Amino acid sequence: MADHEELTYPLLKILKPFLQDEVKNSEELIETLRCYVYQNGNIKETAGLLYCHYNSVLYRLERIESILGISVRNPDNFFHLQLAIRLYDFMRKMQPQLMTKVLLHLKF
């Protein structure tokens, strides 16, 4: 495994259920998680960006937590999710071939 794969794989593995469409409405949930991360965990601002109710964001976050088996509000988990989301966004834009390779590697 190349150095970049050793760095990217553990981070993106966090998002595996959403990246492989193992989850109903995975696009909506990953977009909610993305907004939540980019708004530094502010639910009100996340709801505003998504044009949905505050309680809808809470429900989605609870669903995300249930799927991932972690609390998104825990500072350590939030940090890992920030890294994973930002890496995922960067790779989709800048390294699409590498992103495809990593996604294939996640399918084990």
Sequence and secondary structure as in RCSB ss.txt:
>XXXX:A:sequence
MADHEELTYPLLKILKPFLQDEVKNSEELIETLRCYVYQNGNIKETAGLLYCHYNSVLYRLERIESILGISVRNP
DNFFHLQLAIRLYDFMRKMQPQLMTKVLLHLKF
>XXXX:A:secstr
  HHHHHHHHHHHTTHHHHTT STTHHHHHHHHHHHHHTTT HHHHHHHHTS HHHHHHHHHHHHHHHTS TTSH
HHHHHHHHHHHHHHHHHHH HHHHHHHHHHH  
